[in-house]
Amino acid sequence: MAAAREAGGALLERFRASATGAVRTKSTPTDLVSEADIEAQRLIRALIARERPGEEFVGEEEDQTQVAQGQIDAGAPRGGLRWVVDPLDGTVNFLFGIPQWCVSVAVQERSGRTLAGAIYDPCREELFTAVADGEATLGGGAIAGPPQRPLAQAMVATGFYYDARVRSAQAQTLVRLLPAVRDIRRMGSAALDLAWTAAGRYDAYFERGVKSWDIAAGELICACAGLAVHELVEQASGRLPRGILVARAELAGELQALLAER
């Protein structure tokens, strides 16, 4: 939590000053990374290294798997835990001055089980947290997801992949989904979409092509808020990669049927 807050504070200063630093592309021209992303990751890695030296660090930016001392992992990490970090989820929003981005930090057993997660939204000063087998919280108060609503009244959040060919297939999914629900939101931060679903601001969230650092903290927060967390399998055609769906159990079943490739 402290790492998420400290990195979030540093990012907020840059955001208010429009000081993003150098920007480059990654997988596609729409997949961006800024100097702010990289500096935030270095800050989080240094804080974790100080408190938990030698443990594995998996972050979105720079070299993805590192030992927490800040050196590339040349062998097995000495610690028993893995830190999974998205230092700035919602980079495009950050670069365009849109206050919809966050810092996501999760800690896992080496088996992959997430033990704790934190998502910090500096623009709203909101901290979402969860501990395995515990409750999900927002600002220290328990959150328990949205009420069970019928599909026709559901507010559904989603996101789009960076590859234009996948986006074309996702558009066909939306053609089926939009008439069946109250409305759809696409805000641009997977981690915040998960946190907001846990807090009851959305009824469901789904997205394909997400990475572990996008969802590690958020899926635990949703599960601890009482929501069903489902993996969306890669479609047989290969047009749609694997992804995630979170919602109340009954609603999740209906949405899975709608999201299946036709």
N, C-alpha and C positions, 0 to 999 in steps of 0.2 A: 504493500500500500504506500509506503513511504517513497519507494522508487517511482511509482506511477505519479504521485503528487509532485515530486521534485521535477521530474521530466516534464510534466504537464505545465508547471509554473514557468519553466524556461521556454517552452514552446509558446505559451500565451504571450510572453514578452515579445517574441519574434512576430507573432500573429498581429498584435496590436500595432507594431512598428512596420508591418509589411516587409519584414526582413527575412525572407525565406532562404536567401543565399542561392548558390548555383543550383540549377535544376537539370536533370538528365532523364532520358527514357530508359526503361528496362525491357520487358518482354515485347511490348508493342508501343507505337507512338502515343497511345492513351494511358500507358502505365508509367507514372512519373515517380521520381524520388528527388527529394531536395536535400540541401545541406542540413536543413533543420531536422529531417528524419535521421540522418546519420549521427548528428551530434546528440540527439535525444537517446539514440541507442547506446552510444558510447557512455553517456551519463548513467543510464540504467545499469549497464554492464559493470561499470566501476563501483556503483553502490552495492550491487549483489556480490561482487568480488570481495569487497571489504567485509561483508557480513557472512558470506558463504563461499569462501575461497575454494577453488578446484572443482566446482560443480559445473555441469554442462549448461551451455547457454545457446539457445536457438532463437535467432532474431531475424526479422525480415531483411534488414539492410546489411551491407558489407558481406563478409563471409558468414554463412548462416549458422554453422555449428562451431562453437568455440568453447574453450574452458573459461570460466568466469574471471581468471586473472587477466583476460584480454589477449591471450595468446591462442594461436590456432591449435586445435586439439590434435596432437601427434599420436595419441594413444587413448586408452580409456580414461575418462575423467575420474578423479579420485573420489568425488562426492557421489552420493546415491540419488541425487535429485536432478531434475532438468528444469531450467527456466525457459519459458516460451513467451516471447515478447514481440509485440508490435508497437514500436516506439511512437508511431504517428499513424493511426488508422483513419483514413479519410484525407489522404495527402492532396488530392485534387481540390477538395473543398478548402483545405488550408491555403493552397496556392491562390485560389480565386476569392479569398476573403469571406468564405461561407462558414459560419460558426457551427459546424457539424463535424467534429473530429475528436479523437480521444487517444488516450494511452491505454494499452492493454497488457497486463502482466499476469502470467499464470505459472504455477510451480507444479511439477508432476513427478510421480515415481518413475523410475526407468521403464516400468512396464507400460507407461502411457496413461495411467490413472491420474487425473487431475486432483490435487489435494486442496488447492486454494486459488482464487482468482480475483483480480481487481481491475475494474475499468474506470478510468477517471476522465471526466469531461470538464476541462478547465474553464471553458466559456460559461458554464452554468454552475461551476463549483459543485458538481455532483460526483460522488464516489459510490460505485456499485461494487459489492463484494460478496463472496461466498466461500465457505469452507466445506469440504466434502462431509456429507452426512449432517450438515448443519442447515441453517436458513440463509436465504439470500437477503441482502440488506441494501438500502439506499440511505446514505447519510447516517448509518447506524440503526435505522428503523427497518423492521422486517417488511419485505415485499412478497406478494404471493400470486403474481401473474394476473392476467385479465379474467373476468368472469366467463363462464361457458356461454358463448353466443352461437346462434345458428350461422351457418355458412353465409347466408345472404346478408347478415349484419356484420360480418367480420371485416376489420381493417387489417390488411395484409401488407407487410413490408418485404421488399426484395432488393436485389442488386444485380448488376450485369457484369458479365465477363469482359476482359479486355480484348479478346479476339473477335473480330467483326463477324466471322462465320458462326461462332457460338451465339453471338448476340442476335443473329438472324433467327436461329432456332428458338432462342428465348422469347423473341417477339411472338412466335406462334403459340407458345405457352400462355402468354398474356392475353392473346385473343380468346382463349378458352376460359381463362380465369376471371378476367375483368367483369364479364356479365354476371358471374356467379357470386360475387362478393360485394360488400358495401363500397370499398375503394381500395386502391393500391398506392403505396408510398415507396419512393426510391430516394433515399436521403444521402447515400454515399459512404457510410461507415458501417461495415458488417458488425463490428464489436458493439457500437452504440445501438444498432438495430436489435441485437440480442438483448442488451441491457434494457432497452425500452420495452421490449416484449415482456421480459421478466417483471417490469414495473407496471404492466397493464396498459401501456400507451398504445400498443398494437395487440391484436389478437393472435397474430402468427407472423413468422418470418421464415423465408426460405431463400436460398441462394446457391448457385452452382459455381464451382471453381474456386471456392474459398480455401485458404491455406491454414495450417495448424495455428499460426500466430494470430490469424484473424478471429478464430473462434474458441481457442482453448479456455480462456477465462469466461467468455460469454455463455458457452454451452453449460458450464458448471453452474453459473448464476441462474440460468433458466431452469435447469434440473432441480436446483435447491428451491426455486420458486414454485415447484409443483408442475412444471410443464413437461410434456413428452418431447424428447430429443431424438430425431430420426436421421439416419444417413440416407441421402438421395443417391442411389447407385448410378454409375455411369450408364448412359443409354446405349443400347445395342448398336445403334447406328454410328456411335462415336461422336455425334453432333453435340451432345450435352455431357459435360464432365460431372463427376460426383459432387455432392454438395450436402447441405444440411437443411432440415425443416424443424422448427419448434412451434408448438401450439398446445392447447389442451388436447387430451388424448382423442376425444371424439372428433374434434375439428381437424386434427392432424390426419386422421384416416380419410376424411372426405377430400382434404387438400392433396394427399398423396395420389388419389385416384385422378384428380384433375391435372396433376403435374406429370403424370405418366405420358411418355411419348406416344403419339397416335400415328 
